[in-house]
Amino acid sequence: MWWQDILIAAGLMLGVGGLLGLALAIAGTKLAIKVDPRYEAVINMLPGLNCGVCGHPGCAGMTNSLLDGSEMKVSACRPSKPEQREKIRDYLNSTPGPDGKVLKVEI
């Protein structure tokens, strides 16, 4: 009968969809990128002007450079105030990253 064909097709679609959904769920946990928890804190301490004066593409670039160690001076962000620079330096020098290492950043 025609309704049996519809039930078979619907069952196959549900089965294939379920398997693909399960594969995506497993891939999402196995291939997840771990984000440095210090990123949000540091980017919120920067002025947020995204001016590029520091030589990086905005505050996100400056934050990434500070966290990966390619930029070791907070003073590269010239629009930031001295209090902000000290706060960022103290935070990075006291908070370990995901690898357990603490950065030694200068003002």
C-alpha positions in Angstrom: 0.0 0.0 0.0 1.0 3.6 -0.5 1.0 4.4 3.2 3.6 1.7 3.9 6.0 3.4 1.4 5.5 6.7 3.3 6.2 5.0 6.7 9.3 3.4 5.3 10.6 6.7 3.9 9.8 8.5 7.1 11.5 5.8 9.2 14.6 6.0 7.0 14.8 9.7 7.2 14.5 9.6 11.0 17.2 7.0 11.2 19.6 8.8 9.0 18.9 12.1 10.7 19.4 10.6 14.1 22.7 9.1 13.1 24.0 12.3 11.5 22.9 14.3 14.6 24.7 11.9 16.8 27.9 12.2 14.7 27.6 16.0 14.9 27.2 15.9 18.6 30.3 13.6 19.0 32.4 15.8 16.6 31.3 18.9 18.5 32.8 17.6 21.7 35.9 16.0 20.3 36.8 18.9 18.0 35.9 21.8 20.4 38.4 24.6 20.6 39.3 25.6 24.1 39.1 29.3 24.6 41.6 31.1 27.0 39.5 32.2 29.9 41.6 35.3 30.3 40.6 36.6 26.9 37.3 38.2 28.0 38.8 39.7 31.1 41.7 41.4 29.1 39.6 42.6 26.2 37.1 44.2 28.7 40.1 46.0 30.4 41.2 47.6 27.1 39.6 50.9 26.0 37.6 49.2 23.2 38.4 51.9 20.6 39.6 49.3 18.0 41.9 52.1 16.6 44.8 49.9 15.6 47.4 52.4 17.0 49.1 49.5 18.7 49.8 47.8 15.4 47.2 45.1 15.9 43.9 44.8 14.1 41.8 46.3 17.0 41.5 45.4 20.6 40.9 41.7 19.9 44.2 41.5 18.1 46.0 43.2 20.9 44.4 40.8 23.4 45.5 37.8 21.4 49.0 39.1 21.1 49.2 39.7 24.8 47.9 36.2 25.6 50.1 34.4 23.1 53.2 36.3 24.3 54.0 38.0 21.0 53.3 41.4 22.6 54.9 41.8 26.0 54.2 45.5 26.6 50.7 46.7 27.6 51.9 50.3 26.7 51.6 49.4 23.0 47.9 50.3 23.6 48.5 54.0 23.6 44.9 55.2 24.1 44.7 53.2 27.4 45.1 55.0 30.7 47.9 54.2 33.1 45.5 52.6 35.5 44.2 50.3 32.8 47.7 49.3 31.8 48.6 48.5 35.4 45.4 46.5 35.9 46.0 44.4 32.7 49.7 43.8 33.7 48.8 42.8 37.2 46.0 40.5 35.9 48.2 38.8 33.3 51.2 38.5 35.7 49.0 36.8 38.4 46.6 34.7 36.3 47.8 31.4 34.7 46.6 30.5 31.3 45.2 27.1 30.2 48.7 25.7 30.0 49.4 26.8 33.6 52.0 29.4 32.7 51.9 32.9 34.0 52.9 35.7 31.6 55.5 38.3 32.6 54.0 41.4 30.9 55.5 44.9 31.3 53.8 48.2 31.3 
